[in-house]
Amino acid sequence: MIKVEDKFSKEIIGAAIEVHRHLGPGLLESAYEEYLCRELAIQGLTFERQKPLAVSYKGVNLDCGYRLDVVVEGLLILELKAVERIEPIHEAQLLTYLKLSDLRLMVS
């Protein structure tokens, strides 16, 4: 049986490949985000853009300015990067977002 997260992650990766196929490299992250969200909408997936991520410190939620680029179906974090390669700091950022949020899966 396929888990719902696996199904969505395959659809999202397909959407990202479709966007990159049409746009190619060299654009700003904001452009890729715009077009990827359009592709997600075409596929019928629900998403939130630039979702605030509050950090809880000793029982108090603090708005530290963290924003999740895209959250799909309330389950998956998409952190978009317009870089030549993913660096360890990018992976650390995603792992921190997972730890701070109640979400279970990330796609980079």
Backbone as CSV, one residue per row, in Angstrom:
resi,resn,N_x,N_y,N_z,CA_x,CA_y,CA_z,C_x,C_y,C_z
1,MET,0.845,-1.188,0.000,0.000,0.000,0.000,0.885,1.243,0.000
2,ILE,0.591,2.194,-0.882,1.385,3.410,-1.007,0.919,4.423,0.034
3,LYS,1.878,4.962,0.791,1.547,5.990,1.770,1.186,7.272,1.034
4,VAL,0.299,8.059,1.623,-0.161,9.295,0.994,1.008,10.251,0.764
5,GLU,1.986,10.277,1.680,3.140,11.153,1.517,3.945,10.767,0.281
6,ASP,4.066,9.457,0.030,4.796,8.994,-1.150,4.083,9.409,-2.433
7,LYS,2.767,9.279,-2.431,1.974,9.664,-3.602,2.158,11.150,-3.890
8,PHE,2.015,11.979,-2.857,2.161,13.420,-3.055,3.573,13.796,-3.450
9,SER,4.574,13.150,-2.848,5.953,13.506,-3.181,6.252,13.195,-4.644
10,LYS,5.729,12.095,-5.170,5.922,11.778,-6.590,5.251,12.822,-7.475
11,GLU,4.054,13.250,-7.105,3.349,14.276,-7.888,4.105,15.602,-7.848
12,ILE,4.638,15.946,-6.694,5.360,17.205,-6.537,6.657,17.191,-7.338
13,ILE,7.390,16.093,-7.263,8.630,15.988,-8.024,8.327,16.082,-9.523
14,GLY,7.261,15.443,-9.955,6.849,15.550,-11.358,6.522,16.982,-11.743
15,ALA,5.845,17.702,-10.847,5.510,19.106,-11.111,6.779,19.954,-11.200
16,ALA,7.731,19.702,-10.311,8.983,20.460,-10.323,9.770,20.199,-11.606
17,ILE,9.799,18.955,-12.044,10.490,18.627,-13.291,9.810,19.324,-14.472
18,GLU,8.498,19.342,-14.474,7.747,20.017,-15.536,8.081,21.515,-15.584
19,VAL,8.113,22.152,-14.431,8.437,23.584,-14.373,9.860,23.816,-14.872
20,HIS,10.793,23.014,-14.407,12.192,23.205,-14.813,12.362,22.926,-16.311
21,ARG,11.622,21.972,-16.831,11.679,21.676,-18.266,11.265,22.902,-19.086
22,HIS,10.262,23.617,-18.620,9.765,24.782,-19.357,10.589,26.039,-19.113
23,LEU,11.084,26.226,-17.888,11.780,27.470,-17.551,13.291,27.373,-17.657
24,GLY,13.836,26.178,-17.398,15.287,26.023,-17.390,15.908,26.678,-16.163
25,PRO,17.230,26.703,-16.117,17.938,27.269,-14.969,18.076,28.787,-15.077
26,GLY,18.466,29.393,-13.961,18.866,30.798,-13.976,17.870,31.805,-13.458
27,LEU,16.676,31.379,-13.063,15.687,32.328,-12.547,15.794,32.429,-11.025
28,LEU,15.136,33.431,-10.480,15.076,33.586,-9.032,14.158,32.528,-8.431
29,GLU,14.401,32.216,-7.152,13.553,31.250,-6.455,12.087,31.667,-6.507
30,SER,11.826,32.965,-6.408,10.439,33.441,-6.405,9.720,33.097,-7.714
31,ALA,10.430,33.126,-8.832,9.818,32.759,-10.116,9.492,31.272,-10.131
32,TYR,10.431,30.444,-9.690,10.166,29.011,-9.645,9.000,28.704,-8.706
33,GLU,8.939,29.420,-7.583,7.837,29.210,-6.643,6.503,29.532,-7.298
34,GLU,6.441,30.635,-8.002,5.201,31.050,-8.673,4.736,29.984,-9.664
35,TYR,5.638,29.539,-10.513,5.278,28.568,-11.533,5.016,27.184,-10.952
36,LEU,5.783,26.798,-9.932,5.543,25.505,-9.302,4.167,25.482,-8.645
37,CYS,3.802,26.554,-7.983,2.478,26.606,-7.356,1.377,26.551,-8.405
38,ARG,1.615,27.166,-9.544,0.639,27.075,-10.639,0.498,25.619,-11.087
39,GLU,1.620,24.918,-11.213,1.597,23.509,-11.621,0.913,22.645,-10.566
40,LEU,1.169,22.924,-9.289,0.501,22.180,-8.212,-1.008,22.378,-8.280
41,ALA,-1.432,23.613,-8.557,-2.862,23.901,-8.672,-3.477,23.145,-9.850
42,ILE,-2.760,23.086,-10.965,-3.244,22.338,-12.132,-3.447,20.875,-11.766
43,GLN,-2.567,20.333,-10.929,-2.669,18.936,-10.515,-3.703,18.720,-9.419
44,GLY,-4.303,19.807,-8.935,-5.346,19.689,-7.927,-4.835,19.538,-6.507
45,LEU,-3.562,19.845,-6.284,-2.994,19.769,-4.936,-3.232,21.084,-4.203
46,THR,-3.531,20.994,-2.911,-3.672,22.205,-2.108,-2.318,22.560,-1.502
47,PHE,-2.082,23.850,-1.335,-0.796,24.293,-0.826,-0.925,25.663,-0.168
48,GLU,0.047,25.968,0.658,0.178,27.293,1.269,1.554,27.815,0.906
49,ARG,1.627,29.069,0.496,2.906,29.692,0.147,3.382,30.583,1.286
50,GLN,4.700,30.574,1.504,5.332,31.437,2.496,4.626,31.334,3.850
51,LYS,4.411,30.121,4.282,3.709,29.855,5.544,4.618,30.213,6.729
52,PRO,4.148,31.093,7.601,4.959,31.444,8.784,5.205,30.222,9.664
53,LEU,6.391,30.160,10.233,6.757,29.074,11.135,7.173,29.690,12.464
54,ALA,6.277,29.606,13.428,6.583,30.124,14.765,7.499,29.144,15.484
55,VAL,8.351,29.667,16.308,9.261,28.847,17.098,8.810,28.915,18.546
56,SER,8.645,27.745,19.162,8.235,27.701,20.556,9.475,27.657,21.447
57,TYR,9.529,28.602,22.370,10.637,28.664,23.322,10.060,28.750,24.724
58,LYS,10.280,27.699,25.502,9.772,27.631,26.873,8.283,27.934,26.939
59,GLY,7.550,27.324,25.988,6.105,27.436,25.989,5.546,28.695,25.349
60,VAL,6.403,29.556,24.815,5.941,30.788,24.172,6.291,30.718,22.692
61,ASN,5.288,30.946,21.829,5.540,30.975,20.395,6.106,32.324,19.996
62,LEU,7.228,32.298,19.308,7.895,33.514,18.849,7.925,33.524,17.326
63,ASP,7.589,34.667,16.754,7.691,34.803,15.304,9.093,35.308,14.995
64,CYS,9.930,34.395,14.519,11.331,34.720,14.235,11.546,35.026,12.758
65,GLY,10.479,35.130,12.010,10.602,35.451,10.595,10.824,34.247,9.700
66,TYR,10.729,33.037,10.250,10.881,31.851,9.411,9.641,31.675,8.549
67,ARG,9.848,31.320,7.302,8.755,31.071,6.366,9.065,29.785,5.603
68,LEU,8.075,28.908,5.533,8.189,27.704,4.718,7.772,28.095,3.300
69,ASP,8.620,27.826,2.325,8.323,28.271,0.959,6.945,27.800,0.510
70,VAL,6.729,26.496,0.555,5.439,25.930,0.157,5.170,24.718,1.044
71,VAL,3.947,24.619,1.534,3.505,23.421,2.265,2.366,22.817,1.451
72,VAL,2.536,21.563,1.043,1.575,20.893,0.166,0.731,19.909,0.975
73,GLU,-0.583,20.034,0.784,-1.549,19.129,1.416,-1.386,19.087,2.936
74,GLY,-0.815,20.135,3.513,-0.618,20.189,4.958,0.364,19.158,5.477
75,LEU,1.124,18.527,4.566,2.006,17.427,4.943,3.469,17.622,4.584
76,LEU,3.723,18.262,3.453,5.069,18.291,2.896,5.609,19.710,2.803
77,ILE,6.848,19.885,3.205,7.537,21.168,3.081,8.326,21.163,1.778
78,LEU,8.104,22.178,0.959,8.938,22.384,-0.215,9.810,23.601,0.050
79,GLU,11.083,23.429,0.067,12.027,24.534,0.235,12.749,24.676,-1.099
80,LEU,12.461,25.744,-1.789,12.993,25.929,-3.139,14.353,26.610,-3.085
81,LYS,15.260,26.122,-3.898,16.608,26.678,-3.989,16.976,26.824,-5.457
82,ALA,17.409,28.001,-5.851,17.909,28.241,-7.201,19.427,28.334,-7.100
83,VAL,20.042,27.182,-6.873,21.492,27.110,-6.679,22.056,26.004,-7.561
84,GLU,23.361,26.041,-7.752,24.008,25.021,-8.572,23.930,23.646,-7.915
85,ARG,24.070,23.614,-6.593,23.962,22.341,-5.878,23.482,22.607,-4.452
86,ILE,22.873,21.584,-3.881,22.397,21.655,-2.500,23.593,21.482,-1.577
87,GLU,23.760,22.424,-0.672,24.858,22.402,0.287,24.356,21.839,1.623
88,PRO,25.270,21.420,2.489,24.856,20.917,3.805,24.008,21.916,4.598
89,ILE,24.255,23.202,4.455,23.459,24.201,5.180,22.003,24.185,4.722
90,HIS,21.764,23.884,3.438,20.388,23.786,2.941,19.681,22.585,3.565
91,GLU,20.402,21.466,3.654,19.828,20.280,4.289,19.545,20.538,5.760
92,ALA,20.462,21.225,6.436,20.269,21.556,7.855,19.039,22.450,8.028
93,GLN,18.855,23.392,7.114,17.689,24.277,7.167,16.402,23.458,7.099
94,LEU,16.320,22.529,6.157,15.124,21.699,6.026,14.893,20.827,7.248
95,LEU,15.953,20.228,7.758,15.804,19.386,8.948,15.329,20.209,10.141
96,THR,15.814,21.428,10.252,15.352,22.314,11.323,13.881,22.655,11.142
97,TYR,13.462,22.945,9.915,12.055,23.233,9.659,11.178,22.040,10.041
98,LEU,11.632,20.832,9.710,10.867,19.640,10.088,10.767,19.517,11.602
99,LYS,11.870,19.767,12.276,11.887,19.661,13.734,10.966,20.696,14.379
100,LEU,10.930,21.905,13.829,10.137,22.989,14.411,8.656,22.913,14.037
101,SER,8.362,22.224,12.951,6.965,22.136,12.500,6.380,20.787,12.909
102,ASP,5.129,20.617,12.616,4.480,19.330,12.859,4.408,18.504,11.576
103,LEU,5.187,18.882,10.590,5.150,18.200,9.305,6.139,17.053,9.299
104,ARG,5.906,16.089,8.387,6.689,14.864,8.442,7.619,14.651,7.259
105,LEU,7.454,15.384,6.187,8.219,15.078,4.979,8.672,16.350,4.321
106,MET,9.834,16.271,3.709,10.356,17.413,2.962,10.743,16.960,1.574
107,VAL,10.651,17.879,0.632,11.100,17.634,-0.739,11.963,18.815,-1.101
108,SER,13.198,18.556,-1.510,14.072,19.676,-1.901,14.485,19.526,-3.336
